[in-house]
Amino acid sequence: MAWPGSATGIAWGMGCLLLGMASVGKLDAPASPDLDLPEQPLRRIFERVSPSPAALLTKQPGGGVVTVSRRGVERLDPDGGESRRIALPDSDGRARAGRFTAIHVDPRGALWLGTEQGAVFERQDSAWLPRSSVGRGPKGPIRAIASFGDDRWVVSDSLWRVGPEGIWMRVPLPTLAAVDAFAADPEAGVLAASGGRVWRYDAAGWRAIWRSTGTTPDVLCLALGPEASAWIGTDDGLAEVDASGEVHWSLRGERVTALAPLATGAFAISDRRGLVTRFAGAWRQVTSFRELALRDVAALAVTEGGSVWLARGHQGTYVGGFTSPAPPSVSSGP
């Protein structure tokens, strides 16, 4: 399996991480599944968000998203106005945007960044604090950071978690294989694709909830959905595993690279149909984003205000060219 790509998503927790060049765009969510939304071009609103090894995007409390550019950490407001900027952490004299590979805002509102060199930083009291060091913590590039309970979970050379006291612990998986995709929610648990299976971790420990076969497609991204469901984006559609373990397929034949399940529906990125949304059980296309090279769209976030943001592999930041009378109801869950 290929590493998909958070936060972010990775939006992680809503989307996935994809190595490439990063840019961010924002759309206003359609008011209803029956709203006729013609495809419209996108217009650039933030000039040249710089190259990054990852499509770094995560939502922040109160609306808006956080991304990384060569100018620093960009906090983009919900209306697509001017961004607020924070200087990047500098651990080796070269605070380059291209070094950062993971981003996360924890339940307390603290910002976390991971680098391709394996360093992890937390933003506290207007200062960056290193959370990993030589001989302690991850040994390889940081591919994802997420929260479950009071701990931060980190995907690197293996799966790690660090608690409030700053002690790093390696998290053993039931398989020795690498983690191919990952998602976590502070309350709902953790999902990890590894060894041909998707594993779920909660108070009861690890259990396998989905298993690949010789004809099963590769896992590209994961998300925790409402009512204890798990969403699995693959290169041949979307598999939803409900609380009873039953698997429901949709979007077959499409490469699903990012997911944002909501209490009232869902958004997803498909390389064939673009940004799609599902309300009342049916998937509908919002826009194909022809100019955005959809295969590189790897992070998707839907904020509490109903704005839809995405990150893709290219330079520049874009905003959607249409609006709606009112956004759908969006939960603050996964």
Secondary structure, 3 states (H helix, E strand, C coil): CCCCCCCCCCCECCECCCECCEEEEEEECCCCCCCCCCCCCCEEEECCCCCCCECCCEECCCCCEEEEECCEEEEECCCCCCCEEECCCCCCCCCCHHHEEEEEECCCCCEEEEECCCCEEEEECCEEEECCECCECCCCCCCEEEEECCEEEEECCCEEEECCCCCEEECCCCCCCCEEEEEEECCCEEEEEECCEEEEEECCEEEEEEECCCCCCCEEEEEECCCCCEEEEECCEEEEECCCCCEEEECCCCCEEEEEECCCCEEEEECCCEEEEEECCEEEEEECCHHHCHHHCCEEEECCCCEEEEEEECCCEEECCCCCCCCCCCCCCC
